[in-house]
């Protein structure tokens, strides 16, 4: 299995190549370089292709299961292999709401 990277929005291992405009199948965030500051992801930077900041996208993901409400029918649950620590933290927050 090739190495995958964490989606900056939902935290699942769904990204083949970072900053390459791939769409996460779990939350539909488009992984674009604009929200990266080096290797750090910033949640307060407006992402042009995603039309929002990462903080807004994560909030939407917790509420609707997608980074935008209208995309919630296109997303899917993460597989066991895709679930890592950062996803679990986000999922915890979903349960709390
Ligand atoms: Zn994602």
Backbone and ligand atoms as CSV (ligand in chain L), in Angstrom:
chain,resi,resn,atom,element,x,y,z
A,1,UNK,N,N,0.846,-1.196,0.000
A,1,UNK,CA,C,0.000,0.000,0.000
A,1,UNK,C,C,0.877,1.239,0.000
A,2,UNK,N,N,0.563,2.171,-0.863
A,2,UNK,CA,C,1.363,3.388,-0.900
A,2,UNK,C,C,1.034,4.275,0.289
A,3,UNK,N,N,1.962,5.094,0.636
A,3,UNK,CA,C,1.798,5.973,1.777
A,3,UNK,C,C,0.725,7.023,1.506
A,4,UNK,N,N,-0.124,7.241,2.506
A,4,UNK,CA,C,-1.140,8.281,2.394
A,4,UNK,C,C,-0.889,9.346,3.446
A,5,UNK,N,N,-1.396,10.517,3.175
A,5,UNK,CA,C,-1.259,11.636,4.099
A,5,UNK,C,C,-2.612,11.987,4.705
A,6,UNK,N,N,-2.536,12.695,5.828
A,6,UNK,CA,C,-3.775,13.080,6.505
A,6,UNK,C,C,-4.462,14.236,5.783
A,7,UNK,N,N,-5.735,14.099,5.590
A,7,UNK,CA,C,-6.524,15.205,5.058
A,7,UNK,C,C,-6.512,16.337,6.081
A,8,UNK,N,N,-6.230,17.562,5.672
A,8,UNK,CA,C,-6.185,18.659,6.644
A,8,UNK,C,C,-7.539,18.950,7.286
A,9,UNK,N,N,-8.606,18.554,6.648
A,9,UNK,CA,C,-9.934,18.848,7.201
A,9,UNK,C,C,-10.405,17.768,8.170
A,10,UNK,N,N,-10.568,16.525,7.696
A,10,UNK,CA,C,-11.142,15.482,8.551
A,10,UNK,C,C,-10.072,14.664,9.272
A,11,UNK,N,N,-8.821,14.738,8.829
A,11,UNK,CA,C,-7.736,14.034,9.501
A,11,UNK,C,C,-7.579,12.582,9.102
A,12,UNK,N,N,-8.352,12.114,8.106
A,12,UNK,CA,C,-8.214,10.720,7.665
A,12,UNK,C,C,-7.054,10.587,6.681
A,13,UNK,N,N,-6.532,9.361,6.589
A,13,UNK,CA,C,-5.427,9.106,5.658
A,13,UNK,C,C,-5.980,8.895,4.249
A,14,UNK,N,N,-6.291,9.969,3.579
A,14,UNK,CA,C,-6.934,9.868,2.267
A,14,UNK,C,C,-6.182,10.597,1.169
A,15,UNK,N,N,-5.101,11.282,1.508
A,15,UNK,CA,C,-4.432,12.133,0.519
A,15,UNK,C,C,-3.194,11.418,-0.029
A,16,UNK,N,N,-3.147,11.208,-1.362
A,16,UNK,CA,C,-2.015,10.535,-1.995
A,16,UNK,C,C,-0.785,11.433,-2.041
A,17,UNK,N,N,-1.005,12.680,-2.369
A,17,UNK,CA,C,0.098,13.621,-2.531
A,17,UNK,C,C,-0.389,14.947,-1.978
A,18,UNK,N,N,0.393,15.535,-1.076
A,18,UNK,CA,C,-0.035,16.774,-0.436
A,18,UNK,C,C,-0.036,17.938,-1.414
A,19,UNK,N,N,-0.939,18.867,-1.205
A,19,UNK,CA,C,-1.018,20.126,-1.955
A,19,UNK,C,C,-1.212,19.889,-3.447
A,20,UNK,N,N,-1.841,18.805,-3.816
A,20,UNK,CA,C,-1.985,18.459,-5.235
A,20,UNK,C,C,-3.446,18.523,-5.681
A,21,UNK,N,N,-4.246,19.248,-4.980
A,21,UNK,CA,C,-5.653,19.467,-5.341
A,21,UNK,C,C,-6.468,18.176,-5.409
A,22,UNK,N,N,-6.095,17.202,-4.587
A,22,UNK,CA,C,-6.923,16.003,-4.565
A,22,UNK,C,C,-8.112,16.234,-3.641
A,23,UNK,N,N,-9.216,15.586,-3.963
A,23,UNK,CA,C,-10.436,15.745,-3.181
A,23,UNK,C,C,-10.537,14.588,-2.199
A,24,UNK,N,N,-10.732,14.905,-0.928
A,24,UNK,CA,C,-10.862,13.863,0.088
A,24,UNK,C,C,-12.229,13.189,-0.059
A,25,UNK,N,N,-12.259,11.847,-0.174
A,25,UNK,CA,C,-13.551,11.165,-0.334
A,25,UNK,C,C,-14.393,11.151,0.938
A,26,UNK,N,N,-13.756,11.442,2.077
A,26,UNK,CA,C,-14.466,11.383,3.356
A,26,UNK,C,C,-15.152,12.720,3.684
A,27,UNK,N,N,-14.497,13.832,3.368
A,27,UNK,CA,C,-15.086,15.136,3.718
A,27,UNK,C,C,-15.214,16.082,2.528
A,28,UNK,N,N,-14.603,15.722,1.398
A,28,UNK,CA,C,-14.641,16.499,0.154
A,28,UNK,C,C,-13.818,17.783,0.179
A,29,UNK,N,N,-12.923,17.908,1.139
A,29,UNK,CA,C,-11.997,19.038,1.138
A,29,UNK,C,C,-11.008,18.875,-0.011
A,30,UNK,N,N,-10.730,19.946,-0.712
A,30,UNK,CA,C,-9.714,19.920,-1.768
A,30,UNK,C,C,-8.382,20.315,-1.167
A,31,UNK,N,N,-7.403,19.402,-1.237
A,31,UNK,CA,C,-6.126,19.633,-0.574
A,31,UNK,C,C,-5.249,20.554,-1.406
A,32,UNK,N,N,-5.346,21.831,-1.145
A,32,UNK,CA,C,-4.579,22.814,-1.908
A,32,UNK,C,C,-3.522,23.445,-1.018
A,33,UNK,N,N,-2.449,23.938,-1.663
A,33,UNK,CA,C,-1.296,24.420,-0.909
A,33,UNK,C,C,-1.502,25.705,-0.129
A,34,UNK,N,N,-2.558,26.440,-0.439
A,34,UNK,CA,C,-2.762,27.758,0.149
A,34,UNK,C,C,-2.922,27.772,1.659
A,35,UNK,N,N,-3.385,26.674,2.232
A,35,UNK,CA,C,-3.593,26.661,3.681
A,35,UNK,C,C,-2.374,26.130,4.435
A,36,UNK,N,N,-1.323,25.766,3.681
A,36,UNK,CA,C,-0.106,25.273,4.334
A,36,UNK,C,C,0.884,26.404,4.537
A,37,UNK,N,N,1.494,26.400,5.733
A,37,UNK,CA,C,2.583,27.309,6.019
A,37,UNK,C,C,3.784,26.398,6.252
A,38,UNK,N,N,4.529,26.107,5.192
A,38,UNK,CA,C,5.529,25.052,5.263
A,38,UNK,C,C,4.803,23.726,5.395
A,39,UNK,N,N,5.081,22.984,6.468
A,39,UNK,CA,C,4.386,21.719,6.703
A,39,UNK,C,C,3.220,21.889,7.667
A,40,UNK,N,N,3.028,23.089,8.154
A,40,UNK,CA,C,1.959,23.336,9.110
A,40,UNK,C,C,0.688,23.735,8.372
A,41,UNK,N,N,-0.426,23.201,8.850
A,41,UNK,CA,C,-1.709,23.551,8.259
A,41,UNK,C,C,-2.318,24.686,9.074
A,42,UNK,N,N,-2.782,25.717,8.388
A,42,UNK,CA,C,-3.415,26.840,9.093
A,42,UNK,C,C,-4.909,26.812,8.856
A,43,UNK,N,N,-5.659,26.892,9.950
A,43,UNK,CA,C,-7.115,26.779,9.801
A,43,UNK,C,C,-7.794,28.144,9.667
A,44,UNK,N,N,-6.990,29.219,9.681
A,44,UNK,CA,C,-7.579,30.557,9.611
A,44,UNK,C,C,-7.321,31.248,8.270
A,45,UNK,N,N,-6.755,30.496,7.310
A,45,UNK,CA,C,-6.462,31.081,6.006
A,45,UNK,C,C,-7.590,30.725,5.038
A,46,UNK,N,N,-8.083,31.711,4.307
A,46,UNK,CA,C,-9.167,31.454,3.358
A,46,UNK,C,C,-8.655,30.623,2.187
A,47,UNK,N,N,-9.326,29.510,1.929
A,47,UNK,CA,C,-8.954,28.644,0.821
A,47,UNK,C,C,-9.847,28.958,-0.374
A,48,UNK,N,N,-9.242,29.453,-1.451
A,48,UNK,CA,C,-10.038,29.867,-2.616
A,48,UNK,C,C,-10.799,28.692,-3.237
A,49,UNK,N,N,-10.140,27.562,-3.569
A,49,UNK,CA,C,-10.916,26.471,-4.184
A,49,UNK,C,C,-11.978,25.877,-3.263
A,50,UNK,N,N,-11.772,25.969,-1.962
A,50,UNK,CA,C,-12.762,25.407,-1.034
A,50,UNK,C,C,-13.793,26.449,-0.562
A,51,UNK,N,N,-13.562,27.696,-0.905
A,51,UNK,CA,C,-14.479,28.796,-0.570
A,51,UNK,C,C,-14.676,28.972,0.937
A,52,UNK,N,N,-13.696,28.621,1.722
A,52,UNK,CA,C,-13.811,28.794,3.176
A,52,UNK,C,C,-12.465,28.512,3.827
A,53,UNK,N,N,-12.398,28.770,5.137
A,53,UNK,CA,C,-11.193,28.407,5.873
A,53,UNK,C,C,-11.328,26.957,6.346
A,54,UNK,N,N,-10.205,26.393,6.778
A,54,UNK,CA,C,-10.230,25.029,7.305
A,54,UNK,C,C,-11.071,24.936,8.579
A,55,UNK,N,N,-11.045,25.990,9.383
A,55,UNK,CA,C,-11.845,25.976,10.615
A,55,UNK,C,C,-13.329,25.837,10.273
A,56,UNK,N,N,-13.791,26.559,9.253
A,56,UNK,CA,C,-15.183,26.447,8.824
A,56,UNK,C,C,-15.467,25.063,8.250
A,57,UNK,N,N,-14.502,24.550,7.464
A,57,UNK,CA,C,-14.686,23.234,6.846
A,57,UNK,C,C,-14.790,22.140,7.908
A,58,UNK,N,N,-13.946,22.228,8.938
A,58,UNK,CA,C,-13.999,21.210,9.995
A,58,UNK,C,C,-15.307,21.295,10.756
A,59,UNK,N,N,-15.763,22.508,10.993
A,59,UNK,CA,C,-17.035,22.697,11.667
A,59,UNK,C,C,-18.166,22.078,10.837
A,60,UNK,N,N,-18.134,22.330,9.526
A,60,UNK,CA,C,-19.147,21.736,8.652
A,60,UNK,C,C,-19.056,20.215,8.646
A,61,UNK,N,N,-17.819,19.708,8.627
A,61,UNK,CA,C,-17.652,18.254,8.612
A,61,UNK,C,C,-18.268,17.624,9.863
A,62,UNK,N,N,-18.073,18.259,10.996
A,62,UNK,CA,C,-18.648,17.730,12.237
A,62,UNK,C,C,-20.173,17.745,12.180
A,63,UNK,N,N,-20.710,18.767,11.563
A,63,UNK,CA,C,-22.175,18.881,11.523
A,63,UNK,C,C,-22.825,18.069,10.420
A,64,UNK,N,N,-22.210,18.117,9.229
A,64,UNK,CA,C,-22.879,17.548,8.051
A,64,UNK,C,C,-22.168,16.338,7.466
A,65,UNK,N,N,-20.967,16.010,7.959
A,65,UNK,CA,C,-20.205,14.908,7.381
A,65,UNK,C,C,-19.557,15.274,6.064
A,66,UNK,N,N,-19.437,16.566,5.779
A,66,UNK,CA,C,-18.778,17.050,4.564
A,66,UNK,C,C,-18.295,18.473,4.831
A,67,UNK,N,N,-17.312,18.914,4.058
A,67,UNK,CA,C,-16.784,20.256,4.313
A,67,UNK,C,C,-17.782,21.329,3.894
A,68,UNK,N,N,-18.710,20.987,3.024
A,68,UNK,CA,C,-19.834,21.880,2.705
A,68,UNK,C,C,-21.115,21.068,2.755
A,69,UNK,N,N,-22.145,21.657,3.316
A,69,UNK,CA,C,-23.395,20.931,3.535
A,69,UNK,C,C,-23.918,20.286,2.252
A,70,UNK,N,N,-23.846,21.018,1.142
A,70,UNK,CA,C,-24.413,20.505,-0.116
A,70,UNK,C,C,-23.627,19.327,-0.690
A,71,UNK,N,N,-22.450,19.047,-0.092
A,71,UNK,CA,C,-21.643,17.922,-0.591
A,71,UNK,C,C,-21.835,16.663,0.261
A,72,UNK,N,N,-22.697,16.737,1.254
A,72,UNK,CA,C,-22.767,15.628,2.205
A,72,UNK,C,C,-23.249,14.323,1.568
A,73,UNK,N,N,-23.926,14.379,0.430
A,73,UNK,CA,C,-24.361,13.131,-0.222
A,73,UNK,C,C,-23.216,12.490,-0.998
A,74,UNK,N,N,-22.110,13.223,-1.211
A,74,UNK,CA,C,-21.001,12.689,-2.008
A,74,UNK,C,C,-19.917,12.045,-1.147
A,75,UNK,N,N,-19.940,12.290,0.145
A,75,UNK,CA,C,-18.875,11.779,0.995
A,75,UNK,C,C,-19.204,10.362,1.472
A,76,UNK,N,N,-18.222,9.711,2.087
A,76,UNK,CA,C,-18.422,8.368,2.633
A,76,UNK,C,C,-17.745,8.268,3.990
A,77,UNK,N,N,-18.065,7.220,4.723
A,77,UNK,CA,C,-17.403,6.962,5.995
A,77,UNK,C,C,-15.953,6.564,5.736
A,78,UNK,N,N,-15.033,6.913,6.640
A,78,UNK,CA,C,-13.649,6.470,6.462
A,78,UNK,C,C,-13.515,4.963,6.678
A,79,UNK,N,N,-12.553,4.344,5.981
A,79,UNK,CA,C,-12.263,2.940,6.219
A,79,UNK,C,C,-11.380,2.817,7.462
A,80,UNK,N,N,-11.251,1.581,7.954
A,80,UNK,CA,C,-10.428,1.361,9.145
A,80,UNK,C,C,-8.993,1.844,8.937
A,81,UNK,N,N,-8.466,1.638,7.729
A,81,UNK,CA,C,-7.082,2.028,7.424
A,81,UNK,C,C,-6.921,3.545,7.388
A,82,UNK,N,N,-7.989,4.240,7.123
A,82,UNK,CA,C,-7.894,5.698,6.983
A,82,UNK,C,C,-8.009,6.427,8.320
A,83,UNK,N,N,-8.491,5.719,9.331
A,83,UNK,CA,C,-8.729,6.370,10.617
A,83,UNK,C,C,-7.442,6.417,11.428
A,84,UNK,N,N,-7.020,7.627,11.756
A,84,UNK,CA,C,-5.824,7.819,12.585
A,84,UNK,C,C,-6.175,8.757,13.737
A,85,UNK,N,N,-5.170,9.076,14.519
A,85,UNK,CA,C,-5.401,9.883,15.711
A,85,UNK,C,C,-6.142,11.181,15.487
A,86,UNK,N,N,-5.765,11.906,14.441
A,86,UNK,CA,C,-6.417,13.202,14.268
A,86,UNK,C,C,-7.888,13.033,13.903
A,87,UNK,N,N,-8.220,11.960,13.167
A,87,UNK,CA,C,-9.637,11.746,12.867
A,87,UNK,C,C,-10.404,11.441,14.145
A,88,UNK,N,N,-9.806,10.615,15.011
A,88,UNK,CA,C,-10.487,10.263,16.248
A,88,UNK,C,C,-10.802,11.502,17.078
A,89,UNK,N,N,-9.893,12.463,17.081
A,89,UNK,CA,C,-10.139,13.692,17.839
A,89,UNK,C,C,-11.309,14.464,17.249
A,90,UNK,N,N,-11.387,14.507,15.929
A,90,UNK,CA,C,-12.506,15.202,15.289
A,90,UNK,C,C,-13.808,14.444,15.533
A,91,UNK,N,N,-13.736,13.107,15.448
A,91,UNK,CA,C,-14.930,12.294,15.676
A,91,UNK,C,C,-15.456,12.459,17.096
A,92,UNK,N,N,-14.551,12.587,18.049
A,92,UNK,CA,C,-14.941,12.849,19.428
A,92,UNK,C,C,-15.814,14.088,19.510
A,93,UNK,N,N,-15.372,15.122,18.795
A,93,UNK,CA,C,-16.101,16.387,18.804
A,93,UNK,C,C,-17.453,16.231,18.139
A,94,UNK,N,N,-17.565,15.350,17.147
A,94,UNK,CA,C,-18.859,15.116,16.500
A,94,UNK,C,C,-19.825,14.556,17.534
A,95,UNK,N,N,-19.324,13.597,18.329
A,95,UNK,CA,C,-20.184,12.975,19.337
A,95,UNK,C,C,-20.675,13.992,20.372
A,96,UNK,N,N,-19.796,14.929,20.725
A,96,UNK,CA,C,-20.141,15.922,21.747
A,96,UNK,C,C,-21.274,16.830,21.328
A,97,UNK,N,N,-21.380,17.082,20.021
A,97,UNK,CA,C,-22.382,18.065,19.574
A,97,UNK,C,C,-23.803,17.523,19.584
L,1,ZN,ZN,ZN,-11.036,14.847,4.567
